[in-house]
């Protein structure tokens, strides 16, 4: 009788865990707000910038697109030093895109920019690259990693994330709960000592 109480408590505990874990695994994390950089315009509404690669080398001949409300309003090409400029701009929020590098910028009219505003734009061409070791200690040099907004992803999943994946499936959780209920019932029914239930 004591073992039946223990098994019943274990079954209830497993059922509660089975219902609770998928909720945690499937809870949507809030989208991070896009980072908008403050940049000061120069006289005449001139926005200066530079395009560099991941190692900081200037990128010559790169097309830089200036967008306002997702519509391209101007295009510039970088010079030998990777520099570009747009003129005649007013204060507002613009997007700049060049060679896989992009960003949102709040540009300020001359004399109105806050102290934290940068004097120009720096665009880094190419996707983010992470060099390091994977979960199992093997070296990979960028092929198997992708970073987006300071979150890095790779092409394998460590063992714990595989468990979370399966526990987020409602059919797997239902199977666990059914097993947690059926096993104690089966053990209890088998532990009658061979005595018939009715006379």
N, C-alpha and C positions, 0 to 999 in steps of 0.2 A: 504494500500500500504506500509505503514511504517513497519507493522508487517511482511509482506512478505520479505522485505529487511533484517530484523533481522533474520528471519528463514533461509533465503538463506545464510547469513553469518555464522549462527550456523551450517548449513549443511556442508558448505565448511570446517569450523573448525574441525568438527567431522571426515570428510573424511581425512583431513590431519593427524589428530591424529591417525586414524585407520591405515593409511599407515606407519606412523612413528614408532609407538609402537612395532609392530612385528619385525621391523629391529633391534631395541634395544634389544628385548628379545632374538632374535636368533643369535645375534652377538657372535661369538666364542671368548672366552677369551683365551689368549695365554697360552700354557702349561708352568707351572713353570719349570725352569731348575732343574734337580736333584742336591741335595747338595752332594758335594764330600768333605770328611774330609781329611785333611793332617795328616799323621802319619809317625813318624820317625822309621826306622828299626834299630835294634840293630846289633852289630857285628855278622857276619855270616849270615846276611839277615834274622834275627829273628823278627817276628811280634808277639807281645804279645797282649792279650786281655782278657776281662772278660765278662761273660754273667750274667745279673741280671734280676730279675723280676721288675714289675712296682713299687714295694715298695723298691727296692734297695737290696733285699736279693740275695745272690749268688745262681746260679743255677747249681747244680751238675749233671754230666752225660748227659749234653746236647751235641748233635751233632752240630758242626760248620763246614759249608762248605765254602771253598775258591774257588771263581770263577774268571776266567779270560776270557773276551769276551763271557760271558754267558755259559762257559764250566767249569764244576767242575774239579779242578786240585788237590785238597787235602781235606781231612776231618780230623778233630780233635775232641776230646771229652774233656769236661771241667772236672777239678778235683773238690775236695771238696769245694774249694773257688771260683768255677766258672771260673777259669783261663784256658786259652788255649794258644797254641803257634804254629806257623808255621815257619819253617826254610828254608834257601836256597833261599829266595825270592830276586828278583831284584826290582829296582824302577819301578813304573808303577801304573796303576789304577786297583784295584781289587774290587770284591764284596764279602761281608761276609754275611752269612745267618745262623740263628739259631733260632728255636722255635718261628717262626713268627716275629722275629726281623731281620732286614736286613739293609745294608747300603753300600754305595760306598766309597772307600778309596783310596786316592792317597798316595802311600807309597814311601818314600824317602830313598835312600841309606845312610848308616851312614856318618855323617858329611856334608851332602848336604841339609838337611831339612831346611825349613824356620823357623823363630822363632815361628810362630803360630802353627807349627806342634805339635801334641800330642805325648806323649811317648808310647801310646798304644790305643787299641780299646775298647770301651764300648758298648756292644749290650744289648738292653733291650728286654727281651722275652715277647711275647704277644702283641696284638694290643693295640693301645692307648685307654684309658678309660677316659670319662668325667663324672664327677659326678656333678649334679646341678639340675636346674629346667627347665622344658620345657616352651614353649611359653605361655602356659596358667597358669603357676605357679604350676603345679603338679610336685612332686618330682619323679625323675627316677634315678636309680643308675647304669648306664652303659648299661642296657638292650636295651634301645632305642636310643643309640648314637653310632656313629662310626666315628672315626677321621682318616684322611689320609693326610699326608703332611700338617699338621696344619690347615686343613679344616675339620670341623665337620659336619656330616650329621645325621639326625634323621628320624624316620619312619612316620612322619606326615608333612604336609606343612602348614605354617601359611596362613591366608587369602590372603595376598598380593601376595604370590607366586602362589596361585590358579588363581588369576586374570591374572597374567603374563602368566600362562600356557594357558588359554583360548585365550588371545589376541595374542599369538604366532601362533594360528591356522588360516590359511588363509581363511577358510570357515566362521569362526566366524567374522573375519574382513570384509569380503565381505557382510555378513548379516548386520553388523552395518552400513556400507557405503550405502547399498541399502535402509535400513530403514531411514537413514539420508537424503537421496534424496527423497524417496517416501512420507514421512510424510509432508514435506513442500509443495510438489506438490499437495497432497490430500487436505491439508488445503487451499491452494490458490484456487483450483478448487471448493471447497465447499463454499468459501466465496464470491460468486458472487451475493448474495442477491436475488436469484431466477430469475434474468433477463436472457433471452435467449441470447446466443452468437450471433446468426444471426437473422435478421428481419423476 
